[in-house]
């Protein structure tokens, strides 16, 4: 019984509830929700952003502000979004029945998820491309003897069967230089074969963001594969994706462990890990370190994307989302730290091989995933095997996030329209959104695609997320009212939110979010890609993308105020902020107290779940002859089989 209780997500000490939402559907069990949320939160950023941030911001000293921000901002916001979606059983649009004027926040979340979903799948498709390219005896980015290589290319591996003297003479003849290749590299900037493979073969990168060139057909094909995989995994909504995550959310940890064991056995690995972890305590006094820690926690957990609200909306009403939020948040951050060991052990080995400092081979973002790490893998025996594992891990990490991004959009559309036809034909909506996402991603597969991808990554989901999250906190805590929300959570979980979370929701988290926003504005620098500086018109497009999600909030607020009842502006404003009559639990058996249907339980006060169950048991003992089930009994097990009136 205890195991069943855990799998069904019941509040500890309470009987298992059969509060399934037959219309929208629920997770098969609570493990599916936890794995899906872990897959959503743990993404590419855990591998290609956190380790680099840690190394740049004081190594082990960065862990201190990182975990402080996790405790005071990350976990509270995660719990807030999960409880918000679970209580209403609605996606990122439907939950704003809590205060209809703020529904623009939900539209903003949809816009953000759309942008991220478009470019995120392009990154996944490039990982697919590298995965397929690794199915060979020799990785194509190992040597410099390929048609796409330039005279400045210098590999870390000497071609087999050619001694060093012949290799140097050959390179000297090709470049027309007097020095041998090693001397040339020592005096000029080294261009690795993996970098040239990335730029000149995979991307065939153009010289400007406005010069689209041609569509790279191999990447376009991989993009189609990515979207087909995502669609098939979501073809039955959470019922199908909930099964897929048993593999996609767990296997990356198997690969990380294999790569970790291989990495730490290499010469120079300890040096790399020292770079990653050695504390530089003086950096703790640097505001930038705290800003980076707060930003990384915020973006890594996926707050304000709408995905957390959406995933939680498929939970059963009495699921213990408080426990889930702590498990998922800590798992996400532990994964980031673990990935750092995997990345820096290999980079340390590569630096040792090249006899250079680790800082010269360390990188982040696409530069780490598609240039630095793949090059390091060429130094290993059976390098194609390690390359296959690495890119397969990237694919799975990306898909876990992409599932939730697509489901967020589909759920919002289906919940908003809400007709029986669209609920029955949710698969059609999923397919439609996938096709649109594929078409919008086509420009990112052109020769200028990488410029646009990085532009979207830097602007589409940056400060706009911070603003959305801040407004969400203010709306729930101050417009709707913190006391009412705490009672809602208590009615759902059977216990009120711990005082720590109540304080964080009302004061600490909004202050930290505001700090992140200010930090983001102060630290702003125009985006660059290597030596390429983005033109002003492209930066303007970036800002428009960022503002397009935020602008939804005031536009919808003004629309709602104009449509609300009232003779004066203040009356309209007040009415537009009031909770909609449909706000509350989705199922009638959970609508008690303030949410009771008129004429059924209008006199009942909102009481904790445990008290209500005890009182009902006493009533049943006194009135055994009454066999009618009491409507709205908060999901407790009925003592007879008579259907409710």
Protein Blocks (a to p, Z undefined) as FASTA:
>chain_A
ZZmmmmnopaehiacdfkbcfknopafblmlmmmmmmmmmmcfklmmmmmmmmmmnopjm
mmmmmmmmmmmmmmmmmmmmmmmmmmnopafklmmmmommlmmmmmmmmmmmmmmmmmmm
mmmmmmmmmmmmmmcfbdfklbmcbfkbcfkbccfbdcehiafklmmmmmmmmnopabdf
klmmmmmccddfklmmmmmmmnopafbfklnopadfklmmmmmmmmmmmmmmmmnojmlm
mmmmmmmmmmmmmmmmmmmmmmmmpghklmmmmmmmmccfklmmpmklmmmmmmmmmmmn
oponlmmmmmmmmpcfklcfklmmmmmmmmmmmmmmmmmmmmmmmmmmmmmmnopafklm
gcehjllmmmmmmmmmmmpghklmmmmmmmmmmmmmmmmmmmmmmmmmmmmmmmmnopak
lmmmmmmmmmmmmmmmmmmmmmmmmmklmmmmmmmmmmmmmmlmmmmmmmmmmmmmmmno
pklmmmmmmmmnopacdfklmmmmmmmmmmmmmmmmmmmmmmpccddehjaccdfklmmm
mmmmmmmmmmmmmmmmmmmmmmpgcjbfklmmmmmmpccfkgccfblklmghjlpcehil
mmbccddfklmmmmmmmmmmmmmmbccdcehilopacfbfbdcZZ
